[in-house]
Amino acid sequence: MTDYISTYLIFYSIFIAIFILIYWTNYILRQKKSITKFSDKSHIFAELLMAILLLLSSTQISNYLKINQTIILFFSIGMLFYASINIIGKYIDENNYIMSFILSINIIIILSILALKYTNYI
């Protein structure tokens, strides 16, 4: 069971990281005006940093760089959890129930991963 969950976690992290990179690259390229607000710049930076950490924690790059994968994994999953909770309020306010549902599922998956990791199943 440990190998199955670890494999799932690796692919989940890679999928989310690639999705985040594609989303923000597309967002930046489609902007009609430049991003000038510091809060927007810092938000995009945090999202891109989270995507990079998710990729690092799920690939062999961290082994090559001699980085402790467990620390990066918890840090990146924690960032993903924070981002999901942070943005779900926006979609609830906009009555976007599809994105609210997707983010709710994402939060449940993250909590499940952390619970399984904490109980040493991963």
LINBEL-V781156 format. One record per pair of residues at least 12 apart in sequence whose ideal C-beta (glycine too) atoms are under 6 Angstrom apart, sorted by the first residue. I is the first residue (numbers start at 1). GAP is how many residues later the second one is. Records with the same first field share a line. If there is no record, write none. Layout:
I = GAP + GAP
This chain:
5 = 111 + 116 + 117
6 = 116
9 = 104
10 = 48
13 = 41 + 45
14 = 44
16 = 38
17 = 34 + 37 + 38
20 = 27 + 31
21 = 30
24 = 20 + 23
50 = 29
53 = 19 + 23
54 = 22
56 = 16
57 = 12 + 15 + 16 + 19
81 = 29
84 = 19 + 22 + 23
88 = 12 + 15
